[in-house]
Amino acid sequence: MLPRKGHRLGFLFALLVAAAGGCGGKNKPVRVEGIVTLDGNPLAGATITFVPEQEGRRPASGVTDDDGSFELTTFQAGDGALAGDYKVTVSKGVDQPIPEGDPEKGLAGKKIYHSDAKSPKNKKTIAARAASSPVPAVYRDSSRTPLKQSVPPEGTVRVELRSSLH
């Protein structure tokens, strides 16, 4: 006996919904939390950024608490990072690279735009802040960082920085 037309459409719809549900995890963030230390001590107030190795993917970032702990955010606070491989950067006391036209809070609560960072006065201020950072420059640069992480991680992410690299 052949199923009626309405039953076939219902079955087809159910099959499509089930198939779509199985593919949805690709663009859904995975919760990522961890701890950042510098020379074995918690690094408070640092910005950690997961920079995707695959072009066209979204980065994720977070700020460390007093105990060095962090949660990553991609779309909404604490939602995590998309699955994939990342280079990891850590900065503290320095302005992060500012995307063109995207304002970011700067020194003394002033908003700094990418074009403002090019002015001689702001270049000196940004350079002075970078020089005073406790985090070595290699960890702040996504093209040089030795830190890498895959998402989903196997447990808590531990990012252990050293003042001097041997």
Secondary structure, DSSP 4 states (H G I P E B T S, - for coil): -PPPHHHHHHHHHHHHHHHHHHHGGGGS-B--EEEEEETTEE-TT-EEEEEESSTTPPPEEEE--TTSEEE-BSSSTT--B-SEEEEEEEESSSPPP--TT--EE-GGG-EE-TTGGGSHHHHHHHHHHHHT-SS-HHHH-TTT---EEEES-SSSEEEEE-SS--
